[in-house]
């Protein structure tokens, strides 16, 4: 079985794209475009060689939905004909561990 050529824009360990609705399909070795409808059902649009092509397909599919559903879906912004990546996720704050309470059992010395 021959492995498909890798997308040069994809980091070897990246599993998600920098665009909404686009992710790496490990099985096919290509970018997968998908979105969820108003009922929460996932619709796969297709597989693409570049994540930019997949992002354009997501935008086109969402624009084809009714206007009330369009407003509730993320589309990839396009400025001057170029896609703008989604903002990076903020790192989650880690919970601080509570200091251990002294044991109530007497120490045996």
Secondary structure per residue as TSV (DSSP state, phi and psi in degrees):
chain	resnum	aa	ss	phi	psi
A	1	X	-	360.0	126.8
A	2	X	-	-89.1	133.5
A	3	X	-	-81.5	141.8
A	4	X	-	-70.8	154.5
A	5	X	-	-66.2	142.4
A	6	X	-	-82.7	149.7
A	7	X	-	-73.1	122.6
A	8	X	T	-64.5	-20.9
A	9	X	T	-81.0	-7.5
A	10	X	S	-96.9	128.5
A	11	X	-	-69.2	145.5
A	12	X	T	-57.9	-26.0
A	13	X	T	-105.3	-0.4
A	14	X	-	-73.1	131.1
A	15	X	-	-112.0	-12.9
A	16	X	B	-124.6	160.5
A	17	X	-	-94.3	171.6
A	18	X	S	-90.3	10.0
A	19	X	S	-123.4	152.0
A	20	X	T	-65.9	137.7
A	21	X	T	76.9	10.6
A	22	X	E	-122.6	132.6
A	23	X	E	-144.5	162.4
A	24	X	E	-83.9	128.8
A	25	X	E	-95.0	105.8
A	26	X	T	-64.6	-35.3
A	27	X	T	-63.4	-43.8
A	28	X	T	-98.0	-15.7
A	29	X	T	69.6	30.5
A	30	X	E	-139.7	170.6
A	31	X	E	-82.9	134.6
A	32	X	E	-109.4	132.3
A	33	X	E	-106.3	132.8
A	34	X	E	-156.8	163.1
A	35	X	E	-151.0	165.1
A	36	X	E	-107.6	138.6
A	37	X	-	-84.9	-173.9
A	38	X	T	-63.1	-25.8
A	39	X	T	-89.2	-0.3
A	40	X	S	88.1	5.9
A	41	X	-	-81.6	133.7
A	42	X	E	-83.1	130.0
A	43	X	E	-113.7	120.4
A	44	X	E	-87.3	128.2
A	45	X	E	-87.7	-44.3
A	46	X	E	163.9	-177.1
A	47	X	E	-111.4	139.6
A	48	X	E	-135.3	155.1
A	49	X	S	-74.7	-31.7
A	50	X	S	-123.2	152.8
A	51	X	H	-71.1	-24.6
A	52	X	H	-67.7	-41.9
A	53	X	H	-63.9	-39.8
A	54	X	H	-65.7	-39.1
A	55	X	H	-64.8	-39.7
A	56	X	H	-64.2	-37.1
A	57	X	H	-66.5	-38.3
A	58	X	H	-62.7	-46.2
A	59	X	H	-59.3	-44.0
A	60	X	H	-64.8	-40.5
A	61	X	H	-66.8	-39.5
A	62	X	H	-70.8	-36.2
A	63	X	H	-65.2	-23.7
A	64	X	T	-80.6	-9.1
A	65	X	S	-79.1	163.5
A	66	X	-	-60.3	151.3
A	67	X	H	-56.5	-37.9
A	68	X	H	-68.2	-29.4
A	69	X	H	-79.9	-33.9
A	70	X	H	-58.5	-39.3
A	71	X	T	-64.7	-24.0
A	72	X	T	-96.4	7.1
A	73	X	S	-115.7	145.9
A	74	X	-	-79.7	129.1
A	75	X	-	-114.9	158.0
A	76	X	-	-86.5	119.3
A	77	X	-	-66.2	142.1
A	78	X	E	-119.1	123.1
A	79	X	E	-123.2	124.7
A	80	X	T	54.0	38.0
A	81	X	T	79.7	2.4
A	82	X	E	-117.2	143.2
A	83	X	E	-72.7	141.6
A	84	X	-	-105.0	125.3
A	85	X	-	-63.5	153.4
A	86	X	-	-67.1	152.8
A	87	X	-	-65.7	148.0
A	88	X	-	-66.4	151.0
A	89	X	-	-72.8	142.7
A	90	X	-	-75.7	138.8
A	91	X	-	-66.8	139.9
A	92	X	-	-74.3	142.6
A	93	X	-	-75.2	135.6
A	94	X	-	-85.7	140.8
A	95	X	-	-72.3	139.7
A	96	X	-	-81.0	138.9
A	97	X	-	-75.8	139.2
A	98	X	-	-70.8	142.9
A	99	X	-	-63.4	142.2
A	100	X	-	-67.6	138.2
A	101	X	-	-82.8	146.6
A	102	X	-	-63.0	145.4
A	103	X	-	-67.3	143.3
A	104	X	S	-88.6	-9.6
A	105	X	S	-79.0	142.8
A	106	X	-	-69.8	145.4
A	107	X	-	-79.8	140.8
A	108	X	-	-101.9	110.6
A	109	X	-	-102.8	360.0
